[in-house]
Each structure stands twice: as C-alpha cells, then as structure tokens.
C-alpha cells in the first residue's frame, strides 16, 4: 500500500526541480509491476532502481541493504545530493 500523501509528495519535489528516484529491494523480475504500481498510485515520473540479482533482493544486510547503499553511494559519487529519502 502507498503511504497517504506519498504520491503527492513526489510531485511537490519534482516541481522543486528535484530528480525523482525510486529505490526498491524488489528483484529485476518485478520492475514492470513496480512501474505499473507507481503509475497507478499517481507517483511522479522518475528513475527506478531494482535489485539486479535475486541475491541482492534478499532482505539482509548482505543483500538488499548493501544493494541500496551501493546505489545511494554511486549517485552521490556522480554528484547527486540526496535531499529527501
């Protein structure tokens, strides 16, 4: 379920000029359904990151936690500033 006001918040941040990035621990096999869900709830368009392997999707520190940290660090290394998460 979407959090109340979550989709609206994505539009507010997009209007402020922020890039919208969705980071999920769901595996790549669920990228399509994840995009469909974001559209269905009315979320602002943005980049979707999904776990590239099933091992990265395992709910553990060595799995999904490391995957998400790696994405965030790579975005920061590219010069992105993470304002809201």
N, C-alpha and C positions, 0 to 999 in steps of 0.2 A: 504494500500500500504506500501511496505517496504521502508524505507529511503535509499537513494542511499549510497552504501558502508557499510550499516549496517551488512549484512551477512558476508562480508569480514572481518569486524572488529571482529566479533565473532571468526573467525578462527585465527586472529592475537592474540587475548587474550588467546585462548586455547593453541596456540603454546608457549606462555609465561608461561604456566603452571597454568593459572587461571581456576578455575571451572566456567563453563558457566551455568548461572541460568536465566531462563525466568520467569518473574513475570507479570501476566496479571490479570486484573479485570474481565475477562470473567468467566462466571459460569462453574462449572464442566461439565455441559452438552456439552460444546464446547471444551473440552480437545482434543478430537480426531481431529476435524477440525483445532485446533490451532497447533497441532503437524504436521499435513499434510502441513499446510501453512509454518511452519518453514522449513520443508524438501524441499518444492517446491522452496523456495527462496534461498536454499543452506546454511542455517544457520548451525553453528557447533552444534554437539550434546550437549545436556545439560539437566538439570533438569527443568521441567515445573511446576510452581505453578499456579493453577487456584482457583478461589473463591469456597470454599466448599459448600456454600449455595447461594440461589438466593438473600437473604438479603445482603450477603457480596458483591454481584456484583452491588448493587445499586450505581450509581455514586453520592456519597455524602461523607461527612466526616465520618459519622457513618457507612457507607457501605464499599465501595471499598478502601477508604483511610485508614480506620482502619485495614482492612484485609492486605493490602500491608505493612503497618507499622509493624503489628504483625509478618509477615513473615520475614521482614528485622531484626527486633529485635531478633527473635528466632535464625536466622542464626548467628547473632553477639554473642548471648549467647552461641552458640555452638562453638565459637572460630573463626568463619569466619571473615575475614577482607574484607569489600566491597571496592574495588578499583575503579570500574567503574560502573556507572549506567546510 
